[in-house]
Amino acid sequence: MQDIIASVILGIIQGIAEFLPISSSAHLIIFRDIFGIGAGMSPKMGLCFDLALHLGTLLAIAVYFFKDFWNMVIRGVTKGPKDKEGKLFWQIVVATIPAAIAGVLWEEPIENFIRTNYLLIALALLVMGVIIYLVDKYSAKKKEIKDLTFKDALIIGCSQIFALIPGFSRSGTTITAARALQTNREAAAKFSFYLSAPIVLGACLLQFLEDGTLAIISANLGMFITGIVVAFITGILCIRFLLQYLKKHDFKAFMIYRILLAAVVILYVLF
């Protein structure tokens, strides 16, 4: 029962933090290692479970934007980049490449060093929180998604590399990069959501193919299913919330939250 409760809590955290620019990976580490939610998991199981939760939020993206993705893929394959939606499909492909390469090359040192370096995670939370707010405050809001060029897409895709460090936030870095390119808030968030799908799918597939993953899942099937379902439901609600929120609000609240969470982590490490 305790494991199921931990799955529900972590699923809610993932569903919220994956889409808000506050770093889901940092939150899962902090709530497990510092607050003790799901602390009984081994490092291998914790990593598998985190990716299972990411699968839940991937399903949320796939369901929420199903029509968009369907049109993108069909038009991208049949009509190519000259079509508006076909162009968006190929932009997502181009934008995915840098982070995919970096993830394969740097996965091991990140897992061995950065995920347990709480001060570095706190610093990433703090610094990125300030950057998100300042970039948004001083950037114009001229572009829609259809106005993005392939160069813009590549720049936004490269920003995802920073998100390999827990605390930076994949949605936070990509939204910030898009805002720096003068994309409006809602369009920046939507492109960030689109871009998350292939990266999360690739990470889940790679983890699934690793030795021991199937054994861990089968031995804890109820816990994994609970976490995925909760992350899925919470994720859909959070996508809708953020797209509505950004129509009228900036990123100040997220900056304040990130700074407060970073302070909690720093105090934990010091005392």
C-alpha positions as CSV (number, residue, x, y, z in Angstrom):
1,M,0.0,0.0,0.0
2,Q,2.8,2.4,0.8
3,D,4.4,1.8,-2.6
4,I,1.0,2.6,-4.3
5,I,0.7,5.8,-2.3
6,A,4.2,6.8,-3.4
7,S,3.4,6.0,-7.0
8,V,0.3,8.3,-6.8
9,I,2.3,11.1,-5.3
10,L,5.2,10.8,-7.7
11,G,2.8,10.5,-10.7
12,I,1.1,13.7,-9.7
13,I,4.5,15.4,-9.4
14,Q,5.6,14.2,-12.8
15,G,2.3,15.2,-14.4
16,I,2.7,18.7,-13.1
17,A,6.4,19.3,-13.3
18,E,6.9,17.8,-16.8
19,F,4.8,20.6,-18.4
20,L,5.3,23.5,-16.1
21,P,8.9,25.0,-16.4
22,I,10.0,23.6,-13.0
23,S,11.9,20.4,-14.0
24,S,10.2,17.1,-13.5
25,S,13.5,15.2,-13.1
26,A,14.7,17.5,-10.3
27,H,11.3,17.1,-8.5
28,L,11.4,13.3,-8.7
29,I,14.9,13.3,-7.3
30,I,14.1,15.8,-4.6
31,F,10.9,14.2,-3.5
32,R,12.5,10.7,-3.4
33,D,15.9,11.5,-1.9
34,I,15.1,14.5,0.3
35,F,11.4,14.1,1.2
36,G,11.5,10.3,1.2
37,I,8.6,9.6,-1.2
38,G,9.5,6.3,-2.7
39,A,12.8,6.3,-0.9
40,G,12.9,2.5,-0.8
41,M,13.5,2.2,-4.6
42,S,17.0,1.1,-5.7
43,P,18.8,3.5,-8.1
44,K,18.0,1.2,-11.0
45,M,14.4,0.9,-10.1
46,G,14.1,4.6,-9.4
47,L,15.4,5.4,-12.9
48,C,13.0,2.9,-14.5
49,F,10.1,4.3,-12.5
50,D,11.0,7.8,-13.5
51,L,10.9,6.9,-17.2
52,A,7.6,5.0,-16.6
53,L,6.2,8.3,-15.3
54,H,7.5,10.1,-18.3
55,L,5.7,7.5,-20.4
56,G,2.5,8.6,-18.7
57,T,3.1,12.2,-19.6
58,L,4.1,11.2,-23.1
59,L,0.6,9.5,-23.5
60,A,-0.9,12.8,-22.2
61,I,0.8,14.7,-25.0
62,A,-0.2,12.1,-27.6
63,V,-3.8,12.2,-26.6
64,Y,-4.1,16.0,-26.1
65,F,-2.4,16.8,-29.4
66,F,-3.4,13.7,-31.3
67,K,-5.0,15.6,-34.2
68,D,-2.0,17.9,-34.5
69,F,0.5,15.0,-34.5
70,W,-1.6,13.0,-37.0
71,N,-1.7,15.9,-39.4
72,M,2.0,16.7,-39.0
73,V,3.2,13.1,-39.7
74,I,0.8,12.6,-42.7
75,R,1.7,15.9,-44.3
76,G,5.3,15.7,-43.4
77,V,5.7,12.4,-45.1
78,T,3.4,13.1,-48.1
79,K,4.0,16.8,-48.8
80,G,7.3,17.6,-47.1
81,P,8.5,20.9,-45.6
82,K,6.7,23.1,-48.2
83,D,3.4,22.4,-46.5
84,K,2.8,24.3,-43.2
85,E,2.1,21.2,-41.0
86,G,4.7,19.1,-43.0
87,K,7.3,21.8,-42.2
88,L,6.5,21.6,-38.5
89,F,7.0,17.8,-38.6
90,W,10.5,18.2,-40.1
91,Q,11.3,21.0,-37.7
92,I,10.6,18.7,-34.8
93,V,12.8,16.0,-36.4
94,V,15.7,18.5,-36.8
95,A,15.2,19.9,-33.3
96,T,15.3,16.4,-31.7
97,I,18.7,15.4,-33.1
98,P,21.0,17.4,-30.8
99,A,19.5,16.3,-27.5
100,A,19.2,12.7,-28.8
101,I,22.9,12.6,-29.5
102,A,23.8,14.3,-26.3
103,G,21.6,12.0,-24.3
104,V,23.2,8.9,-25.8
105,L,26.8,10.2,-25.2
106,W,26.3,11.7,-21.7
107,E,23.7,9.5,-20.1
108,E,26.2,7.6,-17.9
109,P,28.1,10.5,-16.4
110,I,24.8,12.3,-15.8
111,E,23.4,9.3,-13.9
112,N,26.6,8.7,-12.0
113,F,27.3,12.3,-10.9
114,I,24.7,14.9,-11.5
115,R,21.6,13.1,-10.3
116,T,23.1,12.9,-6.8
117,N,24.7,16.3,-6.8
118,Y,21.9,18.2,-5.0
119,L,23.7,21.5,-4.9
120,L,24.1,21.5,-8.7
121,I,20.4,20.6,-9.0
122,A,19.5,23.5,-6.7
123,L,21.8,25.9,-8.7
124,A,20.1,24.8,-11.9
125,L,16.7,25.4,-10.5
126,L,17.6,28.9,-9.3
127,V,19.6,30.1,-12.3
128,M,17.1,28.8,-14.9
129,G,14.2,30.2,-13.0
130,V,15.7,33.7,-13.2
131,I,16.6,33.2,-16.9
132,I,13.1,32.1,-17.8
133,Y,11.6,35.2,-16.2
134,L,14.1,37.7,-17.6
135,V,14.1,36.3,-21.2
136,D,10.3,36.3,-21.2
137,K,10.1,39.8,-19.8
138,Y,12.4,41.4,-22.3
139,S,11.5,39.4,-25.5
140,A,8.9,40.5,-28.0
141,K,6.0,38.3,-28.8
142,K,5.9,38.4,-32.6
143,K,6.0,34.9,-33.8
144,E,3.5,32.0,-34.0
145,I,4.6,28.4,-34.6
146,K,4.1,28.8,-38.3
147,D,6.7,31.6,-38.3
148,L,9.5,29.5,-36.9
149,T,12.4,28.7,-39.3
150,F,14.5,25.6,-39.4
151,K,17.3,27.6,-37.8
152,D,14.9,28.6,-35.0
153,A,13.9,24.9,-34.5
154,L,17.5,23.8,-34.3
155,I,18.3,26.5,-31.7
156,I,15.3,25.4,-29.6
157,G,16.4,21.8,-30.0
158,C,19.9,22.5,-28.9
159,S,18.6,24.1,-25.7
160,Q,17.2,20.7,-24.7
161,I,20.7,19.6,-24.1
162,F,20.8,21.7,-20.9
163,A,17.7,19.8,-19.7
164,L,19.8,16.7,-19.3
165,I,20.9,18.3,-16.0
166,P,18.1,17.9,-13.5
167,G,16.8,21.4,-12.5
168,F,17.1,23.1,-15.8
169,S,13.8,21.7,-17.1
170,R,13.2,20.5,-20.6
171,S,10.0,22.6,-21.0
172,G,11.8,25.5,-19.3
173,T,14.8,25.6,-21.6
174,T,12.8,25.1,-24.8
175,I,10.2,27.7,-23.9
176,T,12.9,30.1,-23.0
177,A,14.8,29.5,-26.2
178,A,11.6,30.0,-28.2
179,R,10.8,33.2,-26.3
180,A,14.3,34.5,-26.9
181,L,13.5,34.0,-30.6
182,Q,10.4,36.3,-30.1
183,T,7.8,33.5,-30.2
184,N,4.8,34.3,-28.1
185,R,4.2,32.4,-24.9
186,E,1.4,30.1,-25.9
187,A,3.2,29.1,-29.2
188,A,6.5,28.6,-27.3
189,A,4.8,26.3,-24.9
190,K,3.0,24.4,-27.6
191,F,6.2,23.8,-29.6
192,S,7.9,22.7,-26.4
193,F,5.1,20.1,-25.9
194,Y,5.4,18.9,-29.5
195,L,9.2,18.6,-29.1
196,S,9.0,16.5,-25.9
197,A,7.3,13.6,-27.6
198,P,10.2,12.1,-29.6
199,I,12.7,12.7,-26.9
200,V,10.7,11.1,-24.2
201,L,9.7,8.2,-26.5
202,G,13.4,7.6,-27.4
203,A,14.5,7.7,-23.7
204,C,11.7,5.2,-22.7
205,L,12.6,2.8,-25.5
206,L,16.3,2.9,-24.7
207,Q,15.6,2.2,-21.0
208,F,13.1,-0.6,-21.9
209,L,15.9,-2.4,-23.9
210,E,18.4,-2.3,-21.0
211,D,19.1,-5.5,-19.1
212,G,17.0,-5.9,-16.0
213,T,14.3,-3.4,-16.9
214,L,11.6,-5.9,-17.8
215,A,12.3,-7.8,-14.5
216,I,11.9,-4.7,-12.5
217,I,8.6,-3.7,-14.2
218,S,7.1,-7.2,-13.9
219,A,8.0,-7.4,-10.2
220,N,6.4,-4.0,-9.5
221,L,3.7,-4.0,-12.2
222,G,0.9,-2.5,-10.0
223,M,3.2,0.3,-8.9
224,F,4.3,1.2,-12.4
225,I,0.8,1.1,-13.9
226,T,-0.5,3.4,-11.1
227,G,2.2,5.9,-11.6
228,I,1.7,5.9,-15.4
229,V,-2.1,6.4,-15.1
230,V,-1.8,9.2,-12.5
231,A,0.9,11.0,-14.5
232,F,-1.3,10.7,-17.7
233,I,-4.4,12.2,-16.0
234,T,-2.4,14.9,-14.2
235,G,-0.4,15.7,-17.4
236,I,-3.5,16.3,-19.5
237,L,-4.9,18.7,-16.9
238,C,-1.6,20.5,-16.6
239,I,-1.2,21.0,-20.4
240,R,-4.6,22.6,-20.5
241,F,-3.8,24.8,-17.5
242,L,-0.5,26.1,-18.8
243,L,-1.8,27.0,-22.3
244,Q,-4.6,29.0,-20.7
245,Y,-2.3,30.5,-18.0
246,L,0.2,31.8,-20.4
247,K,-2.4,33.8,-22.3
248,K,-2.5,36.3,-19.5
249,H,0.4,35.7,-17.2
250,D,4.2,35.6,-17.3
251,F,6.8,33.3,-15.7
252,K,7.3,35.2,-12.4
253,A,5.4,32.7,-10.3
254,F,7.5,29.8,-11.7
255,M,10.7,31.8,-11.0
256,I,9.7,32.4,-7.3
257,Y,8.8,28.7,-6.8
258,R,12.1,27.5,-8.3
259,I,14.1,29.9,-6.1
260,L,12.2,28.7,-3.0
261,L,12.7,25.0,-3.9
262,A,16.4,25.6,-4.5
263,A,16.6,27.2,-1.1
264,V,15.0,24.2,0.5
265,V,17.5,21.8,-1.2
266,I,20.5,24.0,-0.3
267,L,19.4,24.1,3.4
268,Y,19.0,20.3,3.3
269,V,22.5,19.8,2.0
270,L,24.1,22.3,4.5
271,F,22.2,21.3,7.6
